[in-house]
Amino acid sequence: MDQVRVFHDVARALTSQLELGVILRTIMDKMAQFFAPERWSLLMVDEKANELYYEIAIGEETEYLRTLRLKMGEGVAGWVAQSNQALIVPSVTTDPQWSAYARRHPELNMQSLACVPIQADGKVLGVIQLMNSKLDLMSEYSVTFLRILCDYAAIAIQNSRRMELIQELTITDDVTGLFNARYLYKAIEEEVRKGRRNHFSLMFMDMDHFKEVNDTHGHLVGSRLLAEVGNLLQRVFGTSNPAFRYGGDEFVVLMPGVEKERAVTLARTIYDTLGESRFLTGEGLSLRVQGSLGLATFPEDGDTVHSIIRAADTMMYEVKNTTRNNLAVVGMGLLYDRPMQTPEQREARGTAIGQSMVT
């Protein structure tokens, strides 16, 4: 009946919670209640680094373990993760190998050990480790019970990763990998919610004559160019200033905590870098890109979501409808001297740029 109650509680956690940490904690707490270990931990696999890290650790030096990483194959947990085999040692005194291991590591005070992989579809996702449990009373049925709890943990981890993927897909542009316009509004709402004392800046950028790139080289090249320009924005502005694809060939950069003077410096940097860069060189092309940039700062240029967006967007269109290849800032106007052009001159120049994109 105790085991039935454990299954019920864990199943309820799986169906009522989406937060991975809460579910894993529930599973580990129930496991600890049943097996009463002195120390227990859950380690997760970092596939990119091919390492394990401590997600939960009870009864051990938690702060130290948070910074500790194990290579696959290293130590007990590393061996279990690499081999995908459970290790159950009810008493180290009856096992020569583990008896020797316990003597070499007296600080562990090891009497018994259970280390079981959390796996799904043949892939190890993590490891659960119990030290000094009631393993001397553990029957084959109890071992099966332990494995089932590990299966629950695997379900929780997989569900969490699927939810992360779904969330990422809903806020990410599939062409550039940047955030999308839907997420832009949420991000700006969050910044505005912090209040008028919280400054932030917003930069809109439209790629000049992008249509000519598509007409000359095709939409596939156009999409790849958008991706490279998005990558450039990320490199220049960094992770603290998220970039968004607003739609078509328009980009937006949100600069939290950045006042106007600093924002103008960053905008000038991307303007200069854009003009100096050549794109798609790895594909035998050398494409030049120019942009119409508009900049506004909260709260002086707009103190609501829509007003700050409108302010930056208006500056961008001031550039686009006059000189192009320029930067306009609310309260400062155009920052670079460019001759005024008629629509016919701009169209002729755009055609020339589109036809001379390949060196």
C-alpha positions in Angstrom: 0.0 0.0 0.0 2.9 2.3 0.7 4.2 1.8 -2.8 0.7 2.3 -4.3 0.5 5.7 -2.5 3.9 6.6 -3.8 2.9 5.9 -7.4 -0.3 7.8 -6.9 1.5 10.9 -5.5 4.1 10.8 -8.3 1.5 10.3 -11.0 -0.5 13.3 -9.6 2.7 15.4 -9.7 3.3 14.5 -13.3 -0.2 15.4 -14.4 -0.7 18.5 -12.3 2.8 20.2 -12.8 4.8 21.3 -15.7 7.7 22.6 -13.6 10.5 20.0 -13.9 12.1 20.8 -10.6 8.9 20.4 -8.7 8.2 17.0 -10.3 11.8 15.7 -9.8 11.7 16.8 -6.2 8.5 15.0 -5.6 9.9 11.8 -7.1 13.1 12.0 -5.1 11.2 12.8 -1.8 9.0 9.8 -2.3 12.1 7.6 -3.1 13.8 8.9 0.1 10.7 8.2 2.2 10.6 4.6 1.0 14.3 3.7 1.0 15.5 6.1 3.8 19.0 6.9 2.5 21.4 9.0 4.5 22.4 10.9 1.4 20.8 11.0 -2.1 21.2 12.9 -5.3 20.0 13.3 -8.8 22.5 14.0 -11.5 21.5 15.2 -15.0 23.4 14.5 -18.3 24.7 17.5 -20.2 24.9 16.0 -23.7 26.9 18.9 -25.2 29.6 18.7 -22.6 29.4 14.9 -22.1 29.2 15.5 -18.4 26.9 15.1 -15.4 25.9 17.8 -13.0 24.0 17.7 -9.7 20.4 18.8 -10.1 19.3 17.7 -6.5 21.6 16.7 -3.6 20.4 16.0 -0.1 22.5 15.3 2.9 25.7 16.2 1.1 27.7 19.4 0.6 25.1 21.0 -1.6 26.9 24.2 -2.4 30.0 22.4 -3.4 28.2 19.8 -5.5 26.4 22.6 -7.5 29.7 23.5 -9.1 30.9 19.9 -9.5 30.8 18.2 -12.9 31.6 14.6 -13.6 32.9 13.3 -16.9 30.9 10.4 -18.4 32.6 7.2 -17.0 34.0 9.1 -14.0 33.1 7.8 -10.6 30.1 5.7 -9.7 27.5 8.0 -11.3 29.6 8.5 -14.4 30.1 4.8 -14.9 26.3 4.1 -14.5 25.5 6.9 -17.0 28.0 5.7 -19.5 27.1 2.0 -19.3 23.4 2.5 -18.8 23.5 -0.2 -16.1 22.2 0.0 -12.5 24.6 -0.6 -9.7 23.1 -2.1 -6.5 25.4 -2.8 -3.6 23.3 -3.8 -0.5 26.4 -4.0 1.7 30.0 -3.0 0.7 31.4 -5.3 3.4 30.3 -8.4 1.3 31.8 -7.0 -1.9 35.6 -7.0 -2.2 35.7 -4.3 -4.9 33.4 -1.9 -3.0 34.9 -2.7 0.3 38.2 -1.5 -1.0 36.6 1.5 -2.5 35.0 2.4 0.8 38.3 2.1 2.6 39.9 4.5 0.0 37.1 7.0 0.6 36.4 7.0 4.4 34.8 10.4 4.1 31.9 8.8 2.3 31.1 6.5 5.2 29.8 4.1 2.6 27.8 1.1 3.8 25.4 0.6 0.8 25.0 2.1 -2.6 22.3 2.2 -5.3 22.9 4.1 -8.5 20.3 3.7 -11.2 20.2 5.4 -14.7 17.2 7.5 -15.8 16.8 6.5 -19.4 14.4 6.8 -22.3 14.6 5.3 -25.8 18.0 3.9 -24.9 19.5 7.3 -24.0 20.6 8.1 -20.4 19.1 11.4 -19.2 20.4 11.3 -15.7 21.3 9.1 -12.7 19.7 8.7 -9.3 22.1 7.8 -6.5 21.2 6.6 -3.0 23.8 6.2 -0.3 23.3 4.0 2.8 19.7 3.0 2.2 17.8 0.1 3.5 19.2 -2.0 0.7 19.7 -5.0 2.9 16.0 -5.4 2.9 15.6 -4.7 -0.8 14.0 -7.5 -2.8 13.9 -7.8 -6.5 10.4 -6.3 -6.3 11.9 -3.3 -4.5 14.5 -2.9 -7.2 11.8 -2.9 -9.8 10.0 -0.3 -7.7 13.2 1.8 -7.8 13.4 1.4 -11.6 9.7 2.5 -12.0 10.4 5.7 -10.1 13.3 6.3 -12.5 10.9 5.8 -15.4 8.7 8.5 -13.9 11.7 10.8 -13.7 12.4 10.1 -17.4 8.8 11.0 -18.3 9.1 14.2 -16.4 12.4 15.2 -18.1 11.1 14.4 -21.5 7.9 16.3 -21.0 9.9 19.3 -19.7 12.2 19.3 -22.7 9.3 19.0 -25.1 7.6 22.0 -23.4 10.9 24.0 -23.7 11.0 23.2 -27.4 7.4 24.2 -27.9 8.0 27.5 -26.0 11.2 28.1 -28.0 9.3 27.5 -31.3 6.5 29.9 -30.3 8.9 32.8 -29.6 11.6 32.2 -32.2 11.8 33.2 -35.9 12.5 30.1 -38.0 14.6 31.9 -40.6 17.0 33.9 -38.4 16.8 32.1 -35.0 16.1 35.5 -33.4 13.1 36.2 -31.2 9.9 36.9 -33.1 7.5 39.9 -33.1 5.1 38.1 -30.7 7.7 37.9 -28.1 8.9 41.5 -28.7 5.7 42.9 -27.4 5.8 40.7 -24.3 9.4 41.8 -23.7 8.6 45.5 -24.0 5.5 45.1 -21.8 7.8 43.6 -19.1 10.2 46.6 -19.4 7.4 49.2 -19.3 5.9 47.4 -16.3 9.1 48.1 -14.3 8.1 51.8 -14.4 9.3 55.2 -15.6 12.6 55.1 -13.6 13.6 52.1 -15.8 15.2 53.4 -19.0 15.4 51.2 -22.1 16.0 51.9 -25.8 14.5 50.4 -28.9 16.1 50.3 -32.3 14.3 49.5 -35.5 16.2 48.6 -38.7 15.0 48.0 -42.2 17.4 46.5 -44.8 17.6 48.9 -47.8 16.8 47.4 -51.2 16.2 43.9 -49.9 13.7 43.2 -52.6 16.4 43.6 -55.2 18.5 40.9 -53.4 15.5 38.5 -53.8 14.9 39.5 -57.4 18.6 39.1 -58.3 19.6 36.0 -56.3 16.4 34.3 -55.3 14.5 34.0 -52.0 16.8 31.2 -50.6 19.7 33.6 -50.8 17.5 36.3 -49.3 16.6 34.1 -46.3 20.3 33.2 -45.7 21.2 36.9 -45.9 18.5 37.6 -43.2 20.0 34.9 -41.0 23.5 36.4 -41.3 22.3 39.9 -40.6 20.5 38.6 -37.5 23.7 36.9 -36.4 25.5 40.1 -36.8 23.0 41.9 -34.6 23.5 39.3 -31.9 27.2 39.6 -32.0 27.3 43.4 -31.8 24.5 43.9 -29.2 25.2 40.8 -27.1 22.8 38.6 -25.2 21.8 41.4 -22.8 20.2 43.3 -25.7 17.9 40.8 -27.4 17.3 41.1 -31.2 14.1 40.3 -32.9 12.9 39.8 -36.5 9.9 42.1 -36.7 8.8 40.8 -40.1 10.1 40.8 -43.6 13.5 42.5 -43.6 12.8 44.5 -40.5 14.7 43.9 -37.2 14.3 45.3 -33.7 16.8 45.4 -30.9 15.7 45.9 -27.3 18.3 47.5 -25.0 17.1 47.1 -21.3 18.6 49.6 -18.9 20.3 51.5 -21.8 19.8 55.3 -21.9 19.9 57.3 -25.1 23.6 58.3 -25.2 24.7 54.7 -24.8 22.0 53.5 -27.2 23.2 55.9 -29.9 26.8 54.5 -29.5 25.5 51.0 -30.0 23.4 52.0 -33.0 26.3 53.7 -34.6 28.4 50.6 -34.1 25.9 48.4 -35.9 25.5 51.0 -38.6 29.3 51.0 -39.2 29.7 47.3 -38.9 26.9 46.7 -41.3 28.5 48.9 -43.9 31.9 47.3 -43.5 30.7 43.7 -43.7 30.2 41.4 -46.6 27.7 38.6 -46.4 27.4 35.0 -47.7 31.1 34.9 -48.7 31.1 31.2 -47.7 28.7 30.6 -50.6 30.7 32.4 -53.2 28.9 35.7 -52.8 29.9 39.0 -51.3 26.7 40.9 -50.6 26.7 44.4 -49.2 23.9 45.5 -46.9 22.7 49.0 -45.9 20.0 49.8 -43.4 17.6 52.5 -42.3 17.8 52.7 -38.5 15.5 54.4 -36.0 16.1 54.8 -32.3 13.9 55.8 -29.4 14.3 55.7 -25.6 11.8 55.0 -22.8 10.2 56.9 -21.2 11.1 60.3 -22.7 10.2 59.3 -26.3 7.2 57.1 -25.4 5.9 55.8 -22.0 3.7 53.0 -23.3 4.3 49.9 -25.3 2.7 51.3 -28.4 4.1 54.8 -28.1 7.7 53.7 -27.8 7.4 51.3 -30.7 5.7 54.0 -32.8 8.5 56.5 -31.9 11.3 54.1 -33.0 9.4 53.0 -36.1 8.7 56.6 -37.1 12.4 57.4 -37.0 13.2 54.4 -39.1 10.6 55.5 -41.7 12.1 59.0 -41.7 15.3 57.5 -42.9 13.6 55.2 -45.3 11.6 58.0 -46.9 14.6 60.4 -47.3 18.2 59.3 -47.4 18.1 55.6 -46.5 21.4 54.1 -45.2 21.2 56.4 -42.1 20.3 56.5 -38.4 17.6 58.8 -37.0 17.1 59.3 -33.3 14.1 60.9 -31.6 15.1 64.5 -30.7 18.3 64.4 -32.7 17.0 63.7 -36.2 19.4 62.2 -38.9 22.9 61.5 -37.6 24.7 61.2 -40.9 24.8 63.7 -43.8 23.2 62.1 -46.9 21.9 63.9 -50.0 18.1 64.0 -50.2 16.8 61.7 -53.0 13.7 61.6 -55.1 11.8 58.3 -55.2 13.0 57.8 -58.8 16.7 58.3 -57.7 16.2 55.8 -54.8 14.6 53.2 -57.1 17.5 53.6 -59.6 20.1 53.3 -56.9 18.3 50.2 -55.5 18.4 48.5 -58.9 22.1 49.3 -59.2 22.8 47.9 -55.7 20.8 44.7 -56.5 22.7 44.1 -59.7 26.1 44.6 -58.2 25.7 42.3 -55.2 28.1 39.6 -56.6 31.8 40.4 -56.8 
